[in-house]
Structures are given as C-alpha cells and as structure tokens.
Amino acid sequence: MPTEKNTITFEPTRKDELSSFLEANKDKYHEFWIILTKKKEANPQPVSFSEVVDEAIKHGLIDSRTKSVNDEKYGVRLTKRRNPDKR
C-alpha cells in the first residue's frame, strides 16, 4: 500500500469503527486505503465492501480502486470527492 504523507491505511473490525476512523481523519488525509478480508476467507466478513462504500459516501469520500494485498486481504482506495465548482 502507498506510504505517502497524505495517505493512511486502516483495517476496521467493525462498521462503527470504520465510521469513527473516517470522521476523525477525513480532513487530515486525502487518500485512505481500507483493508478488508476477502469473502472466501471470512464468513461473515468483519466489514464488507458495500459497508465501506456506504460509509465513504457519508463522509464525502469516493471509492476508486481495489488492490490485492495478499491471498486473504485486499485494499479499497478512498479519496475526497472533487468539488464540482473547482473543475
């Protein structure tokens, strides 16, 4: 995962933990990599992809890509939404 200064990586174990993390950090970082467990490795998953997307939208973020971390985990990249007035 990227290690830029404006990037942070987080692996939530619960949806409310993800929400609290995003709320606390949404103004500090431009890019977030949320690490999730693949479906075949955990049933039920601690936090699902759709829960990440729902929380991202609530906090003004958008998902843009996914990337495999290893056989059991993958990352979802979240970034701040662009202001349509600044195009």
PDB file with one MODEL, atoms N, CA, C and O in Angstrom:
MODEL        1
ATOM      1  N   MET A   1       0.832  -1.184   0.000  1.00  0.00           N
ATOM      2  CA  MET A   1       0.000   0.000   0.000  1.00  0.00           C
ATOM      3  C   MET A   1       0.879   1.250   0.000  1.00  0.00           C
ATOM      4  O   MET A   1       1.994   1.223   0.519  1.00  0.00           O
ATOM      5  N   PRO A   2       0.386   2.333  -0.574  1.00  0.00           N
ATOM      6  CA  PRO A   2       1.154   3.573  -0.634  1.00  0.00           C
ATOM      7  C   PRO A   2       1.490   4.103   0.753  1.00  0.00           C
ATOM      8  O   PRO A   2       0.749   3.875   1.710  1.00  0.00           O
ATOM      9  N   THR A   3       2.599   4.805   0.854  1.00  0.00           N
ATOM     10  CA  THR A   3       3.007   5.365   2.137  1.00  0.00           C
ATOM     11  C   THR A   3       3.216   6.871   2.048  1.00  0.00           C
ATOM     12  O   THR A   3       4.001   7.427   2.814  1.00  0.00           O
ATOM     13  N   GLU A   4       2.536   7.532   1.137  1.00  0.00           N
ATOM     14  CA  GLU A   4       2.641   8.978   1.012  1.00  0.00           C
ATOM     15  C   GLU A   4       2.174   9.652   2.295  1.00  0.00           C
ATOM     16  O   GLU A   4       1.405   9.077   3.066  1.00  0.00           O
ATOM     17  N   LYS A   5       2.641  10.862   2.512  1.00  0.00           N
ATOM     18  CA  LYS A   5       2.281  11.605   3.723  1.00  0.00           C
ATOM     19  C   LYS A   5       0.772  11.835   3.825  1.00  0.00           C
ATOM     20  O   LYS A   5       0.220  11.841   4.926  1.00  0.00           O
ATOM     21  N   ASN A   6       0.115  12.020   2.706  1.00  0.00           N
ATOM     22  CA  ASN A   6      -1.311  12.314   2.706  1.00  0.00           C
ATOM     23  C   ASN A   6      -2.165  11.059   2.569  1.00  0.00           C
ATOM     24  O   ASN A   6      -3.341  11.137   2.213  1.00  0.00           O
ATOM     25  N   THR A   7      -1.569   9.901   2.853  1.00  0.00           N
ATOM     26  CA  THR A   7      -2.248   8.623   2.731  1.00  0.00           C
ATOM     27  C   THR A   7      -2.208   7.892   4.064  1.00  0.00           C
ATOM     28  O   THR A   7      -1.211   7.951   4.785  1.00  0.00           O
ATOM     29  N   ILE A   8      -3.298   7.202   4.389  1.00  0.00           N
ATOM     30  CA  ILE A   8      -3.357   6.408   5.603  1.00  0.00           C
ATOM     31  C   ILE A   8      -4.023   5.071   5.285  1.00  0.00           C
ATOM     32  O   ILE A   8      -4.926   4.999   4.451  1.00  0.00           O
ATOM     33  N   THR A   9      -3.573   4.027   5.951  1.00  0.00           N
ATOM     34  CA  THR A   9      -4.123   2.680   5.781  1.00  0.00           C
ATOM     35  C   THR A   9      -4.778   2.266   7.088  1.00  0.00           C
ATOM     36  O   THR A   9      -4.259   2.537   8.171  1.00  0.00           O
ATOM     37  N   PHE A  10      -5.934   1.601   6.976  1.00  0.00           N
ATOM     38  CA  PHE A  10      -6.672   1.191   8.173  1.00  0.00           C
ATOM     39  C   PHE A  10      -7.415  -0.110   7.892  1.00  0.00           C
ATOM     40  O   PHE A  10      -7.990  -0.285   6.818  1.00  0.00           O
ATOM     41  N   GLU A  11      -7.401  -1.022   8.868  1.00  0.00           N
ATOM     42  CA  GLU A  11      -8.130  -2.277   8.746  1.00  0.00           C
ATOM     43  C   GLU A  11      -9.200  -2.346   9.841  1.00  0.00           C
ATOM     44  O   GLU A  11      -8.901  -2.721  10.975  1.00  0.00           O
ATOM     45  N   PRO A  12     -10.435  -1.987   9.509  1.00  0.00           N
ATOM     46  CA  PRO A  12     -11.501  -1.980  10.519  1.00  0.00           C
ATOM     47  C   PRO A  12     -11.981  -3.396  10.859  1.00  0.00           C
ATOM     48  O   PRO A  12     -11.935  -4.304  10.029  1.00  0.00           O
ATOM     49  N   THR A  13     -12.437  -3.552  12.094  1.00  0.00           N
ATOM     50  CA  THR A  13     -13.013  -4.834  12.507  1.00  0.00           C
ATOM     51  C   THR A  13     -14.533  -4.748  12.646  1.00  0.00           C
ATOM     52  O   THR A  13     -15.220  -5.763  12.765  1.00  0.00           O
ATOM     53  N   ARG A  14     -15.045  -3.507  12.629  1.00  0.00           N
ATOM     54  CA  ARG A  14     -16.495  -3.287  12.720  1.00  0.00           C
ATOM     55  C   ARG A  14     -16.852  -2.039  11.916  1.00  0.00           C
ATOM     56  O   ARG A  14     -16.014  -1.159  11.716  1.00  0.00           O
ATOM     57  N   LYS A  15     -18.096  -1.970  11.460  1.00  0.00           N
ATOM     58  CA  LYS A  15     -18.562  -0.826  10.669  1.00  0.00           C
ATOM     59  C   LYS A  15     -18.485   0.471  11.482  1.00  0.00           C
ATOM     60  O   LYS A  15     -18.071   1.499  10.946  1.00  0.00           O
ATOM     61  N   ASP A  16     -18.872   0.447  12.753  1.00  0.00           N
ATOM     62  CA  ASP A  16     -18.839   1.665  13.565  1.00  0.00           C
ATOM     63  C   ASP A  16     -17.404   2.140  13.799  1.00  0.00           C
ATOM     64  O   ASP A  16     -17.162   3.339  13.936  1.00  0.00           O
ATOM     65  N   GLU A  17     -16.463   1.212  13.843  1.00  0.00           N
ATOM     66  CA  GLU A  17     -15.053   1.568  13.970  1.00  0.00           C
ATOM     67  C   GLU A  17     -14.577   2.295  12.710  1.00  0.00           C
ATOM     68  O   GLU A  17     -13.837   3.274  12.794  1.00  0.00           O
ATOM     69  N   LEU A  18     -15.006   1.811  11.547  1.00  0.00           N
ATOM     70  CA  LEU A  18     -14.676   2.464  10.281  1.00  0.00           C
ATOM     71  C   LEU A  18     -15.263   3.869  10.239  1.00  0.00           C
ATOM     72  O   LEU A  18     -14.577   4.816   9.854  1.00  0.00           O
ATOM     73  N   SER A  19     -16.518   4.011  10.629  1.00  0.00           N
ATOM     74  CA  SER A  19     -17.175   5.315  10.621  1.00  0.00           C
ATOM     75  C   SER A  19     -16.438   6.313  11.519  1.00  0.00           C
ATOM     76  O   SER A  19     -16.206   7.454  11.119  1.00  0.00           O
ATOM     77  N   SER A  20     -16.074   5.890  12.716  1.00  0.00           N
ATOM     78  CA  SER A  20     -15.341   6.762  13.646  1.00  0.00           C
ATOM     79  C   SER A  20     -13.983   7.153  13.079  1.00  0.00           C
ATOM     80  O   SER A  20     -13.562   8.304  13.195  1.00  0.00           O
ATOM     81  N   PHE A  21     -13.301   6.190  12.466  1.00  0.00           N
ATOM     82  CA  PHE A  21     -11.994   6.453  11.858  1.00  0.00           C
ATOM     83  C   PHE A  21     -12.102   7.489  10.743  1.00  0.00           C
ATOM     84  O   PHE A  21     -11.320   8.439  10.697  1.00  0.00           O
ATOM     85  N   LEU A  22     -13.067   7.307   9.849  1.00  0.00           N
ATOM     86  CA  LEU A  22     -13.229   8.249   8.741  1.00  0.00           C
ATOM     87  C   LEU A  22     -13.600   9.639   9.251  1.00  0.00           C
ATOM     88  O   LEU A  22     -13.088  10.639   8.749  1.00  0.00           O
ATOM     89  N   GLU A  23     -14.469   9.706  10.222  1.00  0.00           N
ATOM     90  CA  GLU A  23     -14.871  11.006  10.786  1.00  0.00           C
ATOM     91  C   GLU A  23     -13.663  11.724  11.390  1.00  0.00           C
ATOM     92  O   GLU A  23     -13.497  12.929  11.201  1.00  0.00           O
ATOM     93  N   ALA A  24     -12.831  10.993  12.109  1.00  0.00           N
ATOM     94  CA  ALA A  24     -11.680  11.598  12.774  1.00  0.00           C
ATOM     95  C   ALA A  24     -10.572  12.002  11.801  1.00  0.00           C
ATOM     96  O   ALA A  24      -9.776  12.891  12.107  1.00  0.00           O
ATOM     97  N   ASN A  25     -10.513  11.365  10.641  1.00  0.00           N
ATOM     98  CA  ASN A  25      -9.382  11.582   9.742  1.00  0.00           C
ATOM     99  C   ASN A  25      -9.708  12.183   8.379  1.00  0.00           C
ATOM    100  O   ASN A  25      -8.794  12.447   7.597  1.00  0.00           O
ATOM    101  N   LYS A  26     -10.970  12.405   8.076  1.00  0.00           N
ATOM    102  CA  LYS A  26     -11.334  12.841   6.722  1.00  0.00           C
ATOM    103  C   LYS A  26     -10.742  14.188   6.335  1.00  0.00           C
ATOM    104  O   LYS A  26     -10.557  14.452   5.147  1.00  0.00           O
ATOM    105  N   ASP A  27     -10.441  15.036   7.291  1.00  0.00           N
ATOM    106  CA  ASP A  27      -9.845  16.332   6.975  1.00  0.00           C
ATOM    107  C   ASP A  27      -8.318  16.322   7.074  1.00  0.00           C
ATOM    108  O   ASP A  27      -7.670  17.304   6.713  1.00  0.00           O
ATOM    109  N   LYS A  28      -7.743  15.223   7.560  1.00  0.00           N
ATOM    110  CA  LYS A  28      -6.293  15.118   7.736  1.00  0.00           C
ATOM    111  C   LYS A  28      -5.599  14.478   6.542  1.00  0.00           C
ATOM    112  O   LYS A  28      -4.426  14.747   6.282  1.00  0.00           O
ATOM    113  N   TYR A  29      -6.322  13.632   5.816  1.00  0.00           N
ATOM    114  CA  TYR A  29      -5.712  12.858   4.731  1.00  0.00           C
ATOM    115  C   TYR A  29      -6.522  12.998   3.454  1.00  0.00           C
ATOM    116  O   TYR A  29      -7.735  13.205   3.489  1.00  0.00           O
ATOM    117  N   HIS A  30      -5.834  12.881   2.329  1.00  0.00           N
ATOM    118  CA  HIS A  30      -6.510  12.922   1.033  1.00  0.00           C
ATOM    119  C   HIS A  30      -6.911  11.524   0.580  1.00  0.00           C
ATOM    120  O   HIS A  30      -7.941  11.344  -0.071  1.00  0.00           O
ATOM    121  N   GLU A  31      -6.094  10.539   0.927  1.00  0.00           N
ATOM    122  CA  GLU A  31      -6.299   9.180   0.430  1.00  0.00           C
ATOM    123  C   GLU A  31      -6.306   8.191   1.584  1.00  0.00           C
ATOM    124  O   GLU A  31      -5.479   8.263   2.493  1.00  0.00           O
ATOM    125  N   PHE A  32      -7.254   7.266   1.527  1.00  0.00           N
ATOM    126  CA  PHE A  32      -7.383   6.207   2.527  1.00  0.00           C
ATOM    127  C   PHE A  32      -7.330   4.858   1.818  1.00  0.00           C
ATOM    128  O   PHE A  32      -7.946   4.686   0.766  1.00  0.00           O
ATOM    129  N   TRP A  33      -6.606   3.909   2.382  1.00  0.00           N
ATOM    130  CA  TRP A  33      -6.660   2.527   1.922  1.00  0.00           C
ATOM    131  C   TRP A  33      -7.287   1.736   3.060  1.00  0.00           C
ATOM    132  O   TRP A  33      -6.690   1.586   4.125  1.00  0.00           O
ATOM    133  N   ILE A  34      -8.488   1.234   2.829  1.00  0.00           N
ATOM    134  CA  ILE A  34      -9.194   0.429   3.814  1.00  0.00           C
ATOM    135  C   ILE A  34      -8.941  -1.035   3.474  1.00  0.00           C
ATOM    136  O   ILE A  34      -9.235  -1.481   2.365  1.00  0.00           O
ATOM    137  N   ILE A  35      -8.398  -1.774   4.426  1.00  0.00           N
ATOM    138  CA  ILE A  35      -8.038  -3.173   4.214  1.00  0.00           C
ATOM    139  C   ILE A  35      -9.196  -4.060   4.664  1.00  0.00           C
ATOM    140  O   ILE A  35      -9.674  -3.965   5.794  1.00  0.00           O
ATOM    141  N   LEU A  36      -9.630  -4.922   3.749  1.00  0.00           N
ATOM    142  CA  LEU A  36     -10.752  -5.822   4.016  1.00  0.00           C
ATOM    143  C   LEU A  36     -10.337  -7.276   3.828  1.00  0.00           C
ATOM    144  O   LEU A  36      -9.385  -7.576   3.108  1.00  0.00           O
ATOM    145  N   THR A  37     -11.066  -8.172   4.486  1.00  0.00           N
ATOM    146  CA  THR A  37     -10.850  -9.605   4.332  1.00  0.00           C
ATOM    147  C   THR A  37     -11.717 -10.097   3.181  1.00  0.00           C
ATOM    148  O   THR A  37     -12.895  -9.754   3.092  1.00  0.00           O
ATOM    149  N   LYS A  38     -11.128 -10.902   2.302  1.00  0.00           N
ATOM    150  CA  LYS A  38     -11.881 -11.448   1.176  1.00  0.00           C
ATOM    151  C   LYS A  38     -12.991 -12.360   1.675  1.00  0.00           C
ATOM    152  O   LYS A  38     -12.847 -13.019   2.705  1.00  0.00           O
ATOM    153  N   LYS A  39     -14.106 -12.397   0.937  1.00  0.00           N
ATOM    154  CA  LYS A  39     -15.280 -13.182   1.325  1.00  0.00           C
ATOM    155  C   LYS A  39     -14.946 -14.635   1.622  1.00  0.00           C
ATOM    156  O   LYS A  39     -15.420 -15.191   2.613  1.00  0.00           O
ATOM    157  N   LYS A  40     -14.141 -15.250   0.779  1.00  0.00           N
ATOM    158  CA  LYS A  40     -13.847 -16.674   0.958  1.00  0.00           C
ATOM    159  C   LYS A  40     -13.006 -16.954   2.198  1.00  0.00           C
ATOM    160  O   LYS A  40     -12.902 -18.104   2.624  1.00  0.00           O
ATOM    161  N   GLU A  41     -12.405 -15.919   2.785  1.00  0.00           N
ATOM    162  CA  GLU A  41     -11.553 -16.090   3.959  1.00  0.00           C
ATOM    163  C   GLU A  41     -12.281 -15.844   5.277  1.00  0.00           C
ATOM    164  O   GLU A  41     -11.806 -16.270   6.330  1.00  0.00           O
ATOM    165  N   ALA A  42     -13.414 -15.173   5.236  1.00  0.00           N
ATOM    166  CA  ALA A  42     -14.157 -14.871   6.469  1.00  0.00           C
ATOM    167  C   ALA A  42     -15.639 -14.763   6.158  1.00  0.00           C
ATOM    168  O   ALA A  42     -16.061 -13.958   5.328  1.00  0.00           O
ATOM    169  N   ASN A  43     -16.409 -15.579   6.833  1.00  0.00           N
ATOM    170  CA  ASN A  43     -17.849 -15.523   6.648  1.00  0.00           C
ATOM    171  C   ASN A  43     -18.497 -15.563   8.022  1.00  0.00           C
ATOM    172  O   ASN A  43     -18.476 -16.610   8.670  1.00  0.00           O
ATOM    173  N   PRO A  44     -19.062 -14.480   8.483  1.00  0.00           N
ATOM    174  CA  PRO A  44     -19.229 -13.203   7.785  1.00  0.00           C
ATOM    175  C   PRO A  44     -17.949 -12.371   7.838  1.00  0.00           C
ATOM    176  O   PRO A  44     -17.093 -12.564   8.701  1.00  0.00           O
ATOM    177  N   GLN A  45     -17.847 -11.451   6.899  1.00  0.00           N
ATOM    178  CA  GLN A  45     -16.713 -10.530   6.878  1.00  0.00           C
ATOM    179  C   GLN A  45     -16.840  -9.536   8.022  1.00  0.00           C
ATOM    180  O   GLN A  45     -17.954  -9.146   8.373  1.00  0.00           O
ATOM    181  N   PRO A  46     -15.704  -9.111   8.624  1.00  0.00           N
ATOM    182  CA  PRO A  46     -15.773  -8.084   9.675  1.00  0.00           C
ATOM    183  C   PRO A  46     -16.451  -6.805   9.161  1.00  0.00           C
ATOM    184  O   PRO A  46     -17.312  -6.238   9.834  1.00  0.00           O
ATOM    185  N   VAL A  47     -16.051  -6.359   7.963  1.00  0.00           N
ATOM    186  CA  VAL A  47     -16.640  -5.188   7.299  1.00  0.00           C
ATOM    187  C   VAL A  47     -16.685  -5.522   5.808  1.00  0.00           C
ATOM    188  O   VAL A  47     -15.692  -5.979   5.242  1.00  0.00           O
ATOM    189  N   SER A  48     -17.824  -5.296   5.178  1.00  0.00           N
ATOM    190  CA  SER A  48     -17.970  -5.635   3.764  1.00  0.00           C
ATOM    191  C   SER A  48     -17.619  -4.449   2.871  1.00  0.00           C
ATOM    192  O   SER A  48     -17.553  -3.306   3.324  1.00  0.00           O
ATOM    193  N   PHE A  49     -17.396  -4.745   1.601  1.00  0.00           N
ATOM    194  CA  PHE A  49     -17.109  -3.704   0.614  1.00  0.00           C
ATOM    195  C   PHE A  49     -18.257  -2.697   0.556  1.00  0.00           C
ATOM    196  O   PHE A  49     -18.022  -1.489   0.530  1.00  0.00           O
ATOM    197  N   SER A  50     -19.502  -3.190   0.536  1.00  0.00           N
ATOM    198  CA  SER A  50     -20.643  -2.267   0.443  1.00  0.00           C
ATOM    199  C   SER A  50     -20.747  -1.371   1.676  1.00  0.00           C
ATOM    200  O   SER A  50     -21.165  -0.218   1.566  1.00  0.00           O
ATOM    201  N   GLU A  51     -20.374  -1.885   2.843  1.00  0.00           N
ATOM    202  CA  GLU A  51     -20.372  -1.034   4.046  1.00  0.00           C
ATOM    203  C   GLU A  51     -19.308   0.055   3.931  1.00  0.00           C
ATOM    204  O   GLU A  51     -19.529   1.188   4.356  1.00  0.00           O
ATOM    205  N   VAL A  52     -18.165  -0.284   3.361  1.00  0.00           N
ATOM    206  CA  VAL A  52     -17.106   0.717   3.159  1.00  0.00           C
ATOM    207  C   VAL A  52     -17.598   1.816   2.224  1.00  0.00           C
ATOM    208  O   VAL A  52     -17.412   3.001   2.501  1.00  0.00           O
ATOM    209  N   VAL A  53     -18.219   1.428   1.126  1.00  0.00           N
ATOM    210  CA  VAL A  53     -18.721   2.413   0.162  1.00  0.00           C
ATOM    211  C   VAL A  53     -19.791   3.296   0.813  1.00  0.00           C
ATOM    212  O   VAL A  53     -19.773   4.513   0.635  1.00  0.00           O
ATOM    213  N   ASP A  54     -20.717   2.702   1.558  1.00  0.00           N
ATOM    214  CA  ASP A  54     -21.757   3.480   2.247  1.00  0.00           C
ATOM    215  C   ASP A  54     -21.150   4.497   3.210  1.00  0.00           C
ATOM    216  O   ASP A  54     -21.559   5.658   3.233  1.00  0.00           O
ATOM    217  N   GLU A  55     -20.181   4.063   3.997  1.00  0.00           N
ATOM    218  CA  GLU A  55     -19.537   4.975   4.951  1.00  0.00           C
ATOM    219  C   GLU A  55     -18.735   6.053   4.220  1.00  0.00           C
ATOM    220  O   GLU A  55     -18.715   7.208   4.645  1.00  0.00           O
ATOM    221  N   ALA A  56     -18.087   5.684   3.142  1.00  0.00           N
ATOM    222  CA  ALA A  56     -17.310   6.654   2.374  1.00  0.00           C
ATOM    223  C   ALA A  56     -18.206   7.788   1.887  1.00  0.00           C
ATOM    224  O   ALA A  56     -17.866   8.964   2.022  1.00  0.00           O
ATOM    225  N   ILE A  57     -19.331   7.430   1.329  1.00  0.00           N
ATOM    226  CA  ILE A  57     -20.267   8.439   0.812  1.00  0.00           C
ATOM    227  C   ILE A  57     -20.724   9.374   1.927  1.00  0.00           C
ATOM    228  O   ILE A  57     -20.812  10.585   1.727  1.00  0.00           O
ATOM    229  N   LYS A  58     -21.014   8.817   3.093  1.00  0.00           N
ATOM    230  CA  LYS A  58     -21.454   9.632   4.238  1.00  0.00           C
ATOM    231  C   LYS A  58     -20.400  10.666   4.642  1.00  0.00           C
ATOM    232  O   LYS A  58     -20.728  11.732   5.163  1.00  0.00           O
ATOM    233  N   HIS A  59     -19.133  10.335   4.395  1.00  0.00           N
ATOM    234  CA  HIS A  59     -18.041  11.208   4.820  1.00  0.00           C
ATOM    235  C   HIS A  59     -17.420  11.996   3.667  1.00  0.00           C
ATOM    236  O   HIS A  59     -16.327  12.544   3.803  1.00  0.00           O
ATOM    237  N   GLY A  60     -18.122  12.050   2.532  1.00  0.00           N
ATOM    238  CA  GLY A  60     -17.654  12.844   1.402  1.00  0.00           C
ATOM    239  C   GLY A  60     -16.486  12.222   0.652  1.00  0.00           C
ATOM    240  O   GLY A  60     -15.695  12.928   0.027  1.00  0.00           O
ATOM    241  N   LEU A  61     -16.379  10.897   0.716  1.00  0.00           N
ATOM    242  CA  LEU A  61     -15.306  10.185   0.039  1.00  0.00           C
ATOM    243  C   LEU A  61     -15.892   9.312  -1.057  1.00  0.00           C
ATOM    244  O   LEU A  61     -17.092   9.040  -1.073  1.00  0.00           O
ATOM    245  N   ILE A  62     -15.031   8.873  -1.978  1.00  0.00           N
ATOM    246  CA  ILE A  62     -15.473   8.020  -3.067  1.00  0.00           C
ATOM    247  C   ILE A  62     -14.452   6.897  -3.250  1.00  0.00           C
ATOM    248  O   ILE A  62     -13.248   7.109  -3.106  1.00  0.00           O
ATOM    249  N   ASP A  63     -14.947   5.705  -3.566  1.00  0.00           N
ATOM    250  CA  ASP A  63     -14.033   4.600  -3.832  1.00  0.00           C
ATOM    251  C   ASP A  63     -13.594   4.668  -5.287  1.00  0.00           C
ATOM    252  O   ASP A  63     -14.392   4.983  -6.169  1.00  0.00           O
ATOM    253  N   SER A  64     -12.319   4.370  -5.534  1.00  0.00           N
ATOM    254  CA  SER A  64     -11.839   4.496  -6.906  1.00  0.00           C
ATOM    255  C   SER A  64     -11.145   3.243  -7.417  1.00  0.00           C
ATOM    256  O   SER A  64     -11.076   3.030  -8.627  1.00  0.00           O
ATOM    257  N   ARG A  65     -10.634   2.416  -6.524  1.00  0.00           N
ATOM    258  CA  ARG A  65      -9.989   1.198  -6.985  1.00  0.00           C
ATOM    259  C   ARG A  65      -9.804   0.221  -5.843  1.00  0.00           C
ATOM    260  O   ARG A  65      -9.887   0.582  -4.669  1.00  0.00           O
ATOM    261  N   THR A  66      -9.554  -1.018  -6.211  1.00  0.00           N
ATOM    262  CA  THR A  66      -9.218  -2.034  -5.228  1.00  0.00           C
ATOM    263  C   THR A  66      -7.879  -2.649  -5.630  1.00  0.00           C
ATOM    264  O   THR A  66      -7.486  -2.613  -6.796  1.00  0.00           O
ATOM    265  N   LYS A  67      -7.195  -3.206  -4.649  1.00  0.00           N
ATOM    266  CA  LYS A  67      -5.888  -3.793  -4.908  1.00  0.00           C
ATOM    267  C   LYS A  67      -5.675  -4.953  -3.939  1.00  0.00           C
ATOM    268  O   LYS A  67      -5.912  -4.823  -2.738  1.00  0.00           O
ATOM    269  N   SER A  68      -5.232  -6.074  -4.466  1.00  0.00           N
ATOM    270  CA  SER A  68      -4.960  -7.236  -3.625  1.00  0.00           C
ATOM    271  C   SER A  68      -3.754  -6.948  -2.731  1.00  0.00           C
ATOM    272  O   SER A  68      -2.742  -6.414  -3.185  1.00  0.00           O
ATOM    273  N   VAL A  69      -3.881  -7.308  -1.459  1.00  0.00           N
ATOM    274  CA  VAL A  69      -2.774  -7.169  -0.514  1.00  0.00           C
ATOM    275  C   VAL A  69      -2.048  -8.509  -0.410  1.00  0.00           C
ATOM    276  O   VAL A  69      -0.820  -8.572  -0.476  1.00  0.00           O
ATOM    277  N   ASN A  70      -2.831  -9.578  -0.246  1.00  0.00           N
ATOM    278  CA  ASN A  70      -2.311 -10.939  -0.216  1.00  0.00           C
ATOM    279  C   ASN A  70      -3.466 -11.891  -0.515  1.00  0.00           C
ATOM    280  O   ASN A  70      -4.509 -11.450  -0.999  1.00  0.00           O
ATOM    281  N   ASP A  71      -3.306 -13.181  -0.238  1.00  0.00           N
ATOM    282  CA  ASP A  71      -4.356 -14.151  -0.561  1.00  0.00           C
ATOM    283  C   ASP A  71      -5.627 -13.961   0.256  1.00  0.00           C
ATOM    284  O   ASP A  71      -6.697 -14.408  -0.156  1.00  0.00           O
ATOM    285  N   GLU A  72      -5.526 -13.307   1.403  1.00  0.00           N
ATOM    286  CA  GLU A  72      -6.671 -13.164   2.300  1.00  0.00           C
ATOM    287  C   GLU A  72      -7.245 -11.751   2.363  1.00  0.00           C
ATOM    288  O   GLU A  72      -8.390 -11.576   2.780  1.00  0.00           O
ATOM    289  N   LYS A  73      -6.489 -10.758   1.967  1.00  0.00           N
ATOM    290  CA  LYS A  73      -6.893  -9.354   2.147  1.00  0.00           C
ATOM    291  C   LYS A  73      -6.797  -8.570   0.845  1.00  0.00           C
ATOM    292  O   LYS A  73      -6.047  -8.924  -0.065  1.00  0.00           O
ATOM    293  N   TYR A  74      -7.579  -7.493   0.785  1.00  0.00           N
ATOM    294  CA  TYR A  74      -7.483  -6.533  -0.313  1.00  0.00           C
ATOM    295  C   TYR A  74      -7.747  -5.141   0.227  1.00  0.00           C
ATOM    296  O   TYR A  74      -8.337  -4.976   1.295  1.00  0.00           O
ATOM    297  N   GLY A  75      -7.306  -4.148  -0.517  1.00  0.00           N
ATOM    298  CA  GLY A  75      -7.486  -2.770  -0.093  1.00  0.00           C
ATOM    299  C   GLY A  75      -8.450  -2.040  -1.016  1.00  0.00           C
ATOM    300  O   GLY A  75      -8.500  -2.293  -2.219  1.00  0.00           O
ATOM    301  N   VAL A  76      -9.210  -1.134  -0.425  1.00  0.00           N
ATOM    302  CA  VAL A  76     -10.121  -0.268  -1.177  1.00  0.00           C
ATOM    303  C   VAL A  76      -9.597   1.156  -1.016  1.00  0.00           C
ATOM    304  O   VAL A  76      -9.422   1.641   0.102  1.00  0.00           O
ATOM    305  N   ARG A  77      -9.354   1.810  -2.128  1.00  0.00           N
ATOM    306  CA  ARG A  77      -8.847   3.190  -2.088  1.00  0.00           C
ATOM    307  C   ARG A  77     -10.019   4.158  -2.045  1.00  0.00           C
ATOM    308  O   ARG A  77     -10.919   4.105  -2.884  1.00  0.00           O
ATOM    309  N   LEU A  78      -9.993   5.038  -1.061  1.00  0.00           N
ATOM    310  CA  LEU A  78     -10.987   6.100  -0.924  1.00  0.00           C
ATOM    311  C   LEU A  78     -10.271   7.437  -1.039  1.00  0.00           C
ATOM    312  O   LEU A  78      -9.184   7.618  -0.490  1.00  0.00           O
ATOM    313  N   THR A  79     -10.878   8.360  -1.747  1.00  0.00           N
ATOM    314  CA  THR A  79     -10.341   9.714  -1.843  1.00  0.00           C
ATOM    315  C   THR A  79     -11.469  10.710  -1.658  1.00  0.00           C
ATOM    316  O   THR A  79     -12.648  10.370  -1.760  1.00  0.00           O
ATOM    317  N   LYS A  80     -11.082  11.950  -1.383  1.00  0.00           N
ATOM    318  CA  LYS A  80     -12.082  13.002  -1.231  1.00  0.00           C
ATOM    319  C   LYS A  80     -12.752  13.263  -2.561  1.00  0.00           C
ATOM    320  O   LYS A  80     -12.114  13.217  -3.613  1.00  0.00           O
ATOM    321  N   ARG A  81     -14.030  13.536  -2.507  1.00  0.00           N
ATOM    322  CA  ARG A  81     -14.767  13.896  -3.727  1.00  0.00           C
ATOM    323  C   ARG A  81     -14.300  15.264  -4.185  1.00  0.00           C
ATOM    324  O   ARG A  81     -14.023  16.147  -3.373  1.00  0.00           O
ATOM    325  N   ARG A  82     -14.218  15.427  -5.486  1.00  0.00           N
ATOM    326  CA  ARG A  82     -13.874  16.738  -6.041  1.00  0.00           C
ATOM    327  C   ARG A  82     -15.052  17.667  -5.902  1.00  0.00           C
ATOM    328  O   ARG A  82     -16.208  17.260  -6.014  1.00  0.00           O
ATOM    329  N   ASN A  83     -14.743  18.914  -5.659  1.00  0.00           N
ATOM    330  CA  ASN A  83     -15.770  19.947  -5.621  1.00  0.00           C
ATOM    331  C   ASN A  83     -16.111  20.284  -7.075  1.00  0.00           C
ATOM    332  O   ASN A  83     -15.231  20.743  -7.803  1.00  0.00           O
ATOM    333  N   PRO A  84     -17.356  20.076  -7.527  1.00  0.00           N
ATOM    334  CA  PRO A  84     -17.691  20.334  -8.928  1.00  0.00           C
ATOM    335  C   PRO A  84     -17.487  21.786  -9.348  1.00  0.00           C
ATOM    336  O   PRO A  84     -17.343  22.067 -10.538  1.00  0.00           O
ATOM    337  N   ASP A  85     -17.471  22.698  -8.406  1.00  0.00           N
ATOM    338  CA  ASP A  85     -17.245  24.117  -8.727  1.00  0.00           C
ATOM    339  C   ASP A  85     -15.796  24.418  -9.057  1.00  0.00           C
ATOM    340  O   ASP A  85     -15.503  25.472  -9.622  1.00  0.00           O
ATOM    341  N   LYS A  86     -14.870  23.510  -8.716  1.00  0.00           N
ATOM    342  CA  LYS A  86     -13.436  23.754  -8.914  1.00  0.00           C
ATOM    343  C   LYS A  86     -12.885  23.030 -10.131  1.00  0.00           C
ATOM    344  O   LYS A  86     -11.670  22.856 -10.226  1.00  0.00           O
ATOM    345  N   ARG A  87     -13.707  22.608 -11.047  1.00  0.00           N
ATOM    346  CA  ARG A  87     -13.223  21.906 -12.247  1.00  0.00           C
ATOM    347  C   ARG A  87     -12.630  22.840 -13.229  1.00  0.00           C
ATOM    348  O   ARG A  87     -12.176  22.413 -14.291  1.00  0.00           O
TER     349      ARG A  87
ENDMDL
END
